[in-house]
Amino acid sequence: MRKNLTKPQYVIQALYLIYVDELSVSSCCSTLNRSDTMYYLKGLLTSCLVLASVMSWAKAVPISIDKTKVKLPEETVKEPPQSVDTGLHYDRYLREVIDFLEKDQHFREKLHNTDMEDIKQGKLAKELDFVSHHVRTKLDELKRQEVSRLRTLIKAKQDIEGGNDIAVDHQVLLKQFEYLNHMNPHTFEVEDLDRLIKSATKDLENYDKERHEEFKRYEMMKEHDRREHLKTLDEEGRRKEEEHYEELKKKHADHPKVNHPGSKDQLKEVWEEADGLDPEDFDPKTFFNLHDTNGDGFFDEQELEALFTKELEKIYDPTNEEDDMVEMEEERLRMREHVMNEVDSNKDRLVSLDEFLVATKKKEFLEPDSWETLEQNQAYTEEEMREFEEQLARQEEDLNLKAADLQKQREDLERQQEHLNAQKIELQQAVEHMERLKTQQAPATPEMNLEGNAVPESLGHDQHPVPPEHQPLPPGHQDIPLEQQQHDIPQNQQDLGQEHQNIHQENQPLPPGHNSPPHDSPQMPLDHNNVP
C-alpha cells in the first residue's frame, strides 16, 4: 500500500493513525492517575499540531485523482408514507385531492391551523381560490377522471341488469354521489371541496356505527344458531351442550388484567414490551414520535389501533376454541373510539402531538378506571334478540312462500313441456302415417286403350273385369239368389244394361271385309239422365 502513496499522503496517513491511537488510549484515562493523563493529553496536543502543519504543507502539492473511479454516495429519496384506506368507495379520489392540496404551502398552513368545526362549515373550502394554478389544473383532471369512473360503473351496472338497449342518463344517476358536483364535470371548484369534506366526515362517522350494527347482527345470529341447534338435541344432549358452552365462557373470561386504553399503564406496557425500553424512562413525546409510523405528526385511527395489540393478546388467542377473532376486532374498535373521544379535542379524527401531551396530564391518563371487555358488555339486549328472531321467522316464511311459488311454476312448466312433447309425438306419427299412405296408394292417372276407353290399371292387359256376381259382398250382406237379384232390379236399370250391352257390341272391331260406318253418320248420344 505504501508503494502507491506519495510522500505527503504517506505522512498524512501516518499522523492520522497516530492521532487515532492517541484517542483510543486517552479513552482509558479514567483508570489512570492524573500524571499519566496529563502525559497523554500533551502527546495528543503535539500530534494535532504536527498534523495541522503537515496538512497546510500538503495543500500546496497537487494530487491527481481519477474522477471516473470515484463513486459518489447515492442519494436516498425517502418516499412519503402511504395513506391508510378509509374504507370509503371514493377513498382514492379523496386521498389524491388531499395530497395535491397539501402540496400548496398556503393551503397546507390553513389546513393545520383551522379548527374542525370551521372545516365542517366550509370555511376551509374557500381557501381553494388561493391555491396555485398547477394544483387547480391537477384537481380538475382528478375530477374528470372520477366522473368518468362513475359513469363506467353506472354503465356496467346497467349492462349486468339487462338494460343494454336502454339509454343511460348519467346526469340523473350521478345525483346519488354527493361528494362531487355532477352538474360541472370538468372543473374542480369550491363546492366540490366543500361537498367532499362534508361527505367524508359524515360517511366516516357513520362507518363506525354501521360496523357496530353489523357486529350486533353477527352476535345475535350466532346465539340464534346455538339455540336452534339445542332444539335438535334430546334432553341429555342439551344439558351437555349447555355445560360445554358455560365452560367456554368461563375460560374466555379468565385472562390477565386489561389496562385502560390510552392510559399511562397501557402505554408504558407498549413502551416496555413492544419498544424494548425501560419503563422508568417513559416519555410521552418520545412515545408519540416512535409510533407515528407515517411521520405526519398525528395519530390516525390505524396507528391508534396498533397500540392495543398487546392488550388484545391478553384476551384473544386464535388457537383457542372459546376466542372469537371477530369479537377481537370489535374490541379493538371500541378501544380506539374510547381514546378518540377522550383525546381528540377538535374532533377531526386525528390525535396531534399537542392533544396527546395534554391528555397525558389528565387524571384519566394517570389514574384510569378499569376497562370492561365485551364479555362484560353484551352487544344486544334480550328485547333486541326477540325482535331479531321474529324478523328471521318472517324472512323464513317469505322464503318458504317464494319457494312454494317457484315449485308451482316449475310443475306448471313441466306439465306444459309434457303436453308439448305429446303434441310433437302426435304430429310426428301423423306425418309418418301420411308417408305410408302415399307409398301404398296407386297412381291416380288412368291408362287409355286404342278407342280412348279408360281401363283400370289394376286389370292389366290380359285380365277381364270380374262379373258382379263373383265380386265379394260387403260385410253384413247376405247371399241373395241370382234370380231374385234380377227380379229386384228395376226395369229402367235393365234397359240401361241392355243399352250398355248394345254399345259394347257396336264398339267391338268388325271382321275383315266389313267397312266401318262413316264418321258423319248420326249417332245417338247416351242419355245420362236415365242413369240413377
SULDA-V646811 format. One record per residue. N is the residue number from 1. PHI is phi as a letter, one per 30 degrees, with the letter a starting at -180 (999 if undefined). D_FIRST is the distance of its C-alpha to the first C-alpha in Angstrom with 1 decimal. Layout:
n=N phi=PHI d_first=D_FIRST
n=N phi=PHI d_first=D_FIRST
This chain:
n=1 phi=999 d_first=0.0
n=2 phi=d d_first=3.8
n=3 phi=d d_first=5.5
n=4 phi=c d_first=5.6
n=5 phi=c d_first=7.0
n=6 phi=d d_first=10.6
n=7 phi=d d_first=12.5
n=8 phi=e d_first=14.2
n=9 phi=d d_first=11.3
n=10 phi=d d_first=9.7
n=11 phi=d d_first=13.3
n=12 phi=d d_first=14.0
n=13 phi=d d_first=11.3
n=14 phi=d d_first=12.5
n=15 phi=d d_first=16.1
n=16 phi=d d_first=15.7
n=17 phi=d d_first=14.7
n=18 phi=d d_first=17.6
n=19 phi=d d_first=19.8
n=20 phi=d d_first=19.2
n=21 phi=d d_first=19.8
n=22 phi=d d_first=23.0
n=23 phi=d d_first=24.1
n=24 phi=d d_first=23.9
n=25 phi=d d_first=25.8
n=26 phi=d d_first=28.3
n=27 phi=d d_first=29.2
n=28 phi=c d_first=30.9
n=29 phi=d d_first=33.1
n=30 phi=d d_first=36.0
n=31 phi=c d_first=36.3
n=32 phi=c d_first=36.1
n=33 phi=d d_first=38.7
n=34 phi=d d_first=39.1
n=35 phi=d d_first=37.9
n=36 phi=d d_first=34.6
n=37 phi=d d_first=34.2
n=38 phi=d d_first=34.8
n=39 phi=d d_first=32.4
n=40 phi=d d_first=29.5
n=41 phi=d d_first=30.7
n=42 phi=d d_first=30.7
n=43 phi=d d_first=27.1
n=44 phi=d d_first=26.1
n=45 phi=d d_first=28.1
n=46 phi=d d_first=26.6
n=47 phi=d d_first=23.0
n=48 phi=d d_first=24.2
n=49 phi=d d_first=25.9
n=50 phi=d d_first=23.0
n=51 phi=d d_first=20.8
n=52 phi=d d_first=23.6
n=53 phi=d d_first=23.9
n=54 phi=d d_first=20.3
n=55 phi=d d_first=20.5
n=56 phi=d d_first=23.7
n=57 phi=d d_first=22.3
n=58 phi=d d_first=19.2
n=59 phi=d d_first=21.7
n=60 phi=d d_first=23.2
n=61 phi=c d_first=20.1
n=62 phi=d d_first=20.0
n=63 phi=c d_first=16.8
n=64 phi=d d_first=17.3
n=65 phi=b d_first=16.6
n=66 phi=d d_first=17.7
n=67 phi=d d_first=20.2
n=68 phi=d d_first=21.1
n=69 phi=c d_first=17.9
n=70 phi=d d_first=18.4
n=71 phi=c d_first=20.5
n=72 phi=d d_first=23.0
n=73 phi=d d_first=24.3
n=74 phi=d d_first=27.4
n=75 phi=d d_first=30.6
n=76 phi=c d_first=32.7
n=77 phi=c d_first=36.4
n=78 phi=d d_first=38.5
n=79 phi=d d_first=41.6
n=80 phi=d d_first=44.8
n=81 phi=d d_first=46.5
n=82 phi=d d_first=49.2
n=83 phi=d d_first=52.8
n=84 phi=d d_first=54.8
n=85 phi=d d_first=57.7
n=86 phi=d d_first=60.9
n=87 phi=i d_first=63.1
n=88 phi=d d_first=65.2
n=89 phi=d d_first=66.0
n=90 phi=c d_first=64.8
n=91 phi=d d_first=61.6
n=92 phi=d d_first=59.2
n=93 phi=d d_first=61.3
n=94 phi=d d_first=61.5
n=95 phi=d d_first=57.7
n=96 phi=d d_first=56.9
n=97 phi=d d_first=59.5
n=98 phi=d d_first=58.1
n=99 phi=d d_first=54.5
n=100 phi=d d_first=55.4
n=101 phi=d d_first=57.6
n=102 phi=d d_first=54.8
n=103 phi=d d_first=52.7
n=104 phi=d d_first=55.2
n=105 phi=d d_first=54.5
n=106 phi=d d_first=58.2
n=107 phi=d d_first=59.3
n=108 phi=d d_first=56.5
n=109 phi=d d_first=57.6
n=110 phi=d d_first=61.2
n=111 phi=d d_first=60.4
n=112 phi=d d_first=58.7
n=113 phi=c d_first=61.4
n=114 phi=c d_first=64.5
n=115 phi=d d_first=66.5
n=116 phi=d d_first=67.2
n=117 phi=d d_first=70.9
n=118 phi=d d_first=70.3
n=119 phi=d d_first=68.2
n=120 phi=d d_first=71.0
n=121 phi=d d_first=73.5
n=122 phi=j d_first=71.6
n=123 phi=d d_first=70.5
n=124 phi=d d_first=66.9
n=125 phi=d d_first=67.9
n=126 phi=d d_first=69.3
n=127 phi=d d_first=65.8
n=128 phi=d d_first=65.1
n=129 phi=d d_first=66.7
n=130 phi=c d_first=63.9
n=131 phi=d d_first=60.9
n=132 phi=d d_first=59.0
n=133 phi=d d_first=60.3
n=134 phi=d d_first=57.3
n=135 phi=d d_first=57.9
n=136 phi=d d_first=61.6
n=137 phi=d d_first=60.9
n=138 phi=d d_first=58.7
n=139 phi=d d_first=61.3
n=140 phi=d d_first=64.0
n=141 phi=d d_first=61.9
n=142 phi=d d_first=61.5
n=143 phi=d d_first=65.2
n=144 phi=d d_first=66.1
n=145 phi=d d_first=63.8
n=146 phi=d d_first=65.4
n=147 phi=d d_first=68.9
n=148 phi=d d_first=68.0
n=149 phi=d d_first=66.7
n=150 phi=d d_first=69.9
n=151 phi=d d_first=72.1
n=152 phi=d d_first=70.3
n=153 phi=d d_first=70.8
n=154 phi=d d_first=74.5
n=155 phi=d d_first=75.0
n=156 phi=d d_first=73.4
n=157 phi=d d_first=75.6
n=158 phi=d d_first=78.7
n=159 phi=d d_first=77.8
n=160 phi=d d_first=77.3
n=161 phi=d d_first=80.7
n=162 phi=j d_first=82.4
n=163 phi=c d_first=83.1
n=164 phi=d d_first=81.6
n=165 phi=c d_first=84.6
n=166 phi=c d_first=84.9
n=167 phi=d d_first=83.6
n=168 phi=c d_first=81.0
n=169 phi=c d_first=81.5
n=170 phi=d d_first=78.0
n=171 phi=d d_first=79.1
n=172 phi=d d_first=81.5
n=173 phi=d d_first=79.0
n=174 phi=d d_first=76.3
n=175 phi=d d_first=78.5
n=176 phi=d d_first=77.5
n=177 phi=c d_first=73.9
n=178 phi=d d_first=74.3
n=179 phi=d d_first=70.7
n=180 phi=b d_first=71.0
n=181 phi=d d_first=73.7
n=182 phi=d d_first=74.8
n=183 phi=d d_first=77.2
n=184 phi=b d_first=74.2
n=185 phi=d d_first=71.7
n=186 phi=c d_first=69.7
n=187 phi=b d_first=68.4
n=188 phi=c d_first=67.1
n=189 phi=c d_first=69.3
n=190 phi=d d_first=69.9
n=191 phi=d d_first=72.4
n=192 phi=d d_first=69.7
n=193 phi=d d_first=67.4
n=194 phi=d d_first=70.3
n=195 phi=d d_first=71.5
n=196 phi=d d_first=68.0
n=197 phi=d d_first=67.5
n=198 phi=d d_first=71.0
n=199 phi=d d_first=70.9
n=200 phi=d d_first=67.5
n=201 phi=d d_first=68.7
n=202 phi=d d_first=71.9
n=203 phi=d d_first=70.4
n=204 phi=d d_first=67.7
n=205 phi=d d_first=70.4
n=206 phi=d d_first=72.5
n=207 phi=d d_first=69.6
n=208 phi=d d_first=69.5
n=209 phi=d d_first=73.3
n=210 phi=d d_first=73.3
n=211 phi=d d_first=70.7
n=212 phi=d d_first=72.9
n=213 phi=d d_first=76.0
n=214 phi=d d_first=74.2
n=215 phi=d d_first=73.1
n=216 phi=d d_first=76.7
n=217 phi=d d_first=78.0
n=218 phi=d d_first=75.5
n=219 phi=d d_first=76.6
n=220 phi=d d_first=80.3
n=221 phi=d d_first=79.9
n=222 phi=d d_first=78.1
n=223 phi=d d_first=81.1
n=224 phi=d d_first=83.6
n=225 phi=d d_first=82.1
n=226 phi=d d_first=82.2
n=227 phi=d d_first=85.9
n=228 phi=d d_first=86.8
n=229 phi=d d_first=85.2
n=230 phi=d d_first=87.3
n=231 phi=d d_first=90.4
n=232 phi=d d_first=89.7
n=233 phi=c d_first=89.6
n=234 phi=d d_first=92.5
n=235 phi=d d_first=93.2
n=236 phi=d d_first=91.1
n=237 phi=d d_first=88.2
n=238 phi=d d_first=88.3
n=239 phi=d d_first=88.3
n=240 phi=d d_first=85.2
n=241 phi=d d_first=83.4
n=242 phi=d d_first=84.2
n=243 phi=d d_first=83.0
n=244 phi=d d_first=79.7
n=245 phi=d d_first=79.3
n=246 phi=d d_first=79.9
n=247 phi=d d_first=77.5
n=248 phi=d d_first=74.7
n=249 phi=d d_first=75.5
n=250 phi=d d_first=75.3
n=251 phi=d d_first=72.0
n=252 phi=d d_first=70.5
n=253 phi=d d_first=71.8
n=254 phi=d d_first=70.3
n=255 phi=b d_first=66.8
n=256 phi=d d_first=64.9
n=257 phi=d d_first=65.8
n=258 phi=c d_first=64.7
n=259 phi=d d_first=63.4
n=260 phi=d d_first=65.0
n=261 phi=e d_first=62.8
n=262 phi=i d_first=61.0
n=263 phi=d d_first=61.8
n=264 phi=d d_first=59.4
n=265 phi=d d_first=59.6
n=266 phi=d d_first=58.8
n=267 phi=d d_first=55.8
n=268 phi=d d_first=54.5
n=269 phi=d d_first=54.7
n=270 phi=d d_first=52.5
n=271 phi=e d_first=50.1
n=272 phi=d d_first=49.9
n=273 phi=d d_first=50.0
n=274 phi=d d_first=48.5
n=275 phi=d d_first=46.0
n=276 phi=i d_first=45.2
n=277 phi=c d_first=45.8
n=278 phi=d d_first=47.8
n=279 phi=d d_first=51.4
n=280 phi=d d_first=51.8
n=281 phi=c d_first=49.3
n=282 phi=d d_first=51.1
n=283 phi=b d_first=50.9
n=284 phi=e d_first=53.0
n=285 phi=d d_first=50.8
n=286 phi=d d_first=47.6
n=287 phi=d d_first=49.6
n=288 phi=d d_first=50.8
n=289 phi=d d_first=47.3
n=290 phi=d d_first=46.0
n=291 phi=c d_first=48.8
n=292 phi=d d_first=49.1
n=293 phi=d d_first=47.2
n=294 phi=c d_first=47.5
n=295 phi=i d_first=46.8
n=296 phi=c d_first=49.9
n=297 phi=i d_first=51.2
n=298 phi=b d_first=54.1
n=299 phi=c d_first=55.1
n=300 phi=d d_first=56.8
n=301 phi=d d_first=59.0
n=302 phi=d d_first=56.4
n=303 phi=d d_first=54.0
n=304 phi=d d_first=56.9
n=305 phi=d d_first=58.0
n=306 phi=d d_first=54.6
n=307 phi=d d_first=55.1
n=308 phi=c d_first=58.1
n=309 phi=d d_first=56.4
n=310 phi=d d_first=56.2
n=311 phi=d d_first=59.9
n=312 phi=d d_first=61.0
n=313 phi=d d_first=59.2
n=314 phi=d d_first=61.5
n=315 phi=c d_first=64.5
n=316 phi=b d_first=63.6
n=317 phi=b d_first=61.9
n=318 phi=d d_first=62.0
n=319 phi=d d_first=62.6
n=320 phi=c d_first=65.8
n=321 phi=d d_first=69.1
n=322 phi=d d_first=70.5
n=323 phi=c d_first=67.7
n=324 phi=c d_first=68.0
n=325 phi=d d_first=64.9
n=326 phi=d d_first=67.1
n=327 phi=d d_first=68.4
n=328 phi=d d_first=64.9
n=329 phi=d d_first=64.1
n=330 phi=d d_first=67.4
n=331 phi=d d_first=66.4
n=332 phi=d d_first=63.1
n=333 phi=d d_first=65.1
n=334 phi=d d_first=67.5
n=335 phi=d d_first=64.7
n=336 phi=d d_first=63.1
n=337 phi=d d_first=66.4
n=338 phi=d d_first=67.2
n=339 phi=d d_first=64.0
n=340 phi=d d_first=64.5
n=341 phi=d d_first=68.1
n=342 phi=d d_first=67.0
n=343 phi=c d_first=63.9
n=344 phi=d d_first=64.2
n=345 phi=d d_first=66.4
n=346 phi=c d_first=66.5
n=347 phi=h d_first=67.0
n=348 phi=c d_first=64.4
n=349 phi=i d_first=63.2
n=350 phi=b d_first=59.9
n=351 phi=c d_first=58.9
n=352 phi=d d_first=56.9
n=353 phi=d d_first=54.9
n=354 phi=d d_first=57.8
n=355 phi=d d_first=60.3
n=356 phi=d d_first=58.2
n=357 phi=d d_first=57.8
n=358 phi=d d_first=61.5
n=359 phi=d d_first=62.4
n=360 phi=d d_first=60.3
n=361 phi=c d_first=62.7
n=362 phi=d d_first=65.9
n=363 phi=d d_first=67.9
n=364 phi=d d_first=67.5
n=365 phi=d d_first=63.7
n=366 phi=d d_first=64.1
n=367 phi=b d_first=67.3
n=368 phi=d d_first=67.8
n=369 phi=d d_first=70.7
n=370 phi=d d_first=70.2
n=371 phi=c d_first=69.3
n=372 phi=c d_first=71.8
n=373 phi=d d_first=70.4
n=374 phi=d d_first=72.1
n=375 phi=d d_first=74.2
n=376 phi=c d_first=75.7
n=377 phi=b d_first=76.4
n=378 phi=d d_first=78.0
n=379 phi=d d_first=77.3
n=380 phi=b d_first=81.0
n=381 phi=c d_first=84.4
n=382 phi=d d_first=87.2
n=383 phi=d d_first=89.1
n=384 phi=d d_first=86.1
n=385 phi=d d_first=85.9
n=386 phi=d d_first=89.6
n=387 phi=d d_first=89.3
n=388 phi=d d_first=86.3
n=389 phi=d d_first=88.2
n=390 phi=d d_first=91.2
n=391 phi=d d_first=89.1
n=392 phi=d d_first=87.6
n=393 phi=d d_first=91.2
n=394 phi=d d_first=92.2
n=395 phi=d d_first=89.3
n=396 phi=d d_first=90.1
n=397 phi=d d_first=93.7
n=398 phi=d d_first=92.7
n=399 phi=d d_first=90.4
n=400 phi=d d_first=93.2
n=401 phi=d d_first=95.6
n=402 phi=d d_first=93.2
n=403 phi=d d_first=92.6
n=404 phi=d d_first=96.4
n=405 phi=d d_first=96.8
n=406 phi=d d_first=94.1
n=407 phi=d d_first=95.7
n=408 phi=d d_first=99.1
n=409 phi=d d_first=97.6
n=410 phi=d d_first=96.0
n=411 phi=d d_first=99.4
n=412 phi=d d_first=101.1
n=413 phi=d d_first=98.6
n=414 phi=d d_first=99.0
n=415 phi=d d_first=102.8
n=416 phi=d d_first=102.5
n=417 phi=d d_first=100.3
n=418 phi=d d_first=102.8
n=419 phi=d d_first=105.6
n=420 phi=d d_first=103.7
n=421 phi=d d_first=103.0
n=422 phi=d d_first=106.7
n=423 phi=d d_first=107.7
n=424 phi=d d_first=105.2
n=425 phi=d d_first=106.7
n=426 phi=d d_first=110.3
n=427 phi=d d_first=109.4
n=428 phi=d d_first=107.8
n=429 phi=d d_first=110.9
n=430 phi=d d_first=113.2
n=431 phi=d d_first=111.3
n=432 phi=d d_first=111.5
n=433 phi=d d_first=115.2
n=434 phi=d d_first=115.8
n=435 phi=d d_first=114.0
n=436 phi=d d_first=116.2
n=437 phi=d d_first=119.4
n=438 phi=d d_first=118.4
n=439 phi=d d_first=118.0
n=440 phi=d d_first=121.3
n=441 phi=d d_first=123.6
n=442 phi=d d_first=125.5
n=443 phi=d d_first=125.1
n=444 phi=d d_first=127.4
n=445 phi=d d_first=128.6
n=446 phi=d d_first=132.1
n=447 phi=c d_first=133.2
n=448 phi=c d_first=136.2
n=449 phi=d d_first=139.1
n=450 phi=d d_first=140.9
n=451 phi=d d_first=143.4
n=452 phi=j d_first=140.6
n=453 phi=d d_first=141.4
n=454 phi=d d_first=138.4
n=455 phi=c d_first=138.0
n=456 phi=e d_first=135.8
n=457 phi=d d_first=132.7
n=458 phi=d d_first=133.1
n=459 phi=d d_first=136.4
n=460 phi=i d_first=135.1
n=461 phi=d d_first=137.4
n=462 phi=c d_first=139.5
n=463 phi=c d_first=139.9
n=464 phi=c d_first=142.8
n=465 phi=d d_first=142.8
n=466 phi=d d_first=143.7
n=467 phi=d d_first=147.1
n=468 phi=d d_first=147.1
n=469 phi=d d_first=149.1
n=470 phi=c d_first=146.4
n=471 phi=d d_first=143.5
n=472 phi=d d_first=142.2
n=473 phi=d d_first=143.2
n=474 phi=d d_first=140.7
n=475 phi=e d_first=140.0
n=476 phi=j d_first=142.8
n=477 phi=c d_first=145.6
n=478 phi=c d_first=148.5
n=479 phi=d d_first=150.1
n=480 phi=c d_first=153.2
n=481 phi=e d_first=155.9
n=482 phi=d d_first=156.0
n=483 phi=d d_first=159.6
n=484 phi=d d_first=158.7
n=485 phi=d d_first=155.7
n=486 phi=d d_first=157.9
n=487 phi=d d_first=160.5
n=488 phi=d d_first=158.0
n=489 phi=d d_first=156.6
n=490 phi=d d_first=158.1
n=491 phi=d d_first=160.4
n=492 phi=d d_first=158.2
n=493 phi=d d_first=155.3
n=494 phi=d d_first=157.8
n=495 phi=d d_first=158.8
n=496 phi=d d_first=155.2
n=497 phi=d d_first=154.5
n=498 phi=d d_first=157.5
n=499 phi=d d_first=156.2
n=500 phi=d d_first=152.8
n=501 phi=d d_first=154.6
n=502 phi=d d_first=156.6
n=503 phi=d d_first=153.5
n=504 phi=d d_first=151.8
n=505 phi=d d_first=154.8
n=506 phi=d d_first=154.8
n=507 phi=d d_first=151.2
n=508 phi=d d_first=151.7
n=509 phi=d d_first=151.7
n=510 phi=d d_first=155.2
n=511 phi=d d_first=156.4
n=512 phi=d d_first=156.6
n=513 phi=j d_first=159.3
n=514 phi=c d_first=159.2
n=515 phi=c d_first=158.0
n=516 phi=d d_first=155.8
n=517 phi=d d_first=157.3
n=518 phi=d d_first=156.2
n=519 phi=d d_first=153.3
n=520 phi=c d_first=155.4
n=521 phi=d d_first=157.9
n=522 phi=d d_first=157.8
n=523 phi=b d_first=156.1
n=524 phi=d d_first=156.4
n=525 phi=d d_first=153.1
n=526 phi=d d_first=152.2
n=527 phi=d d_first=153.0
n=528 phi=d d_first=150.0
n=529 phi=d d_first=151.5
n=530 phi=d d_first=153.7
n=531 phi=d d_first=150.6
n=532 phi=d d_first=150.0
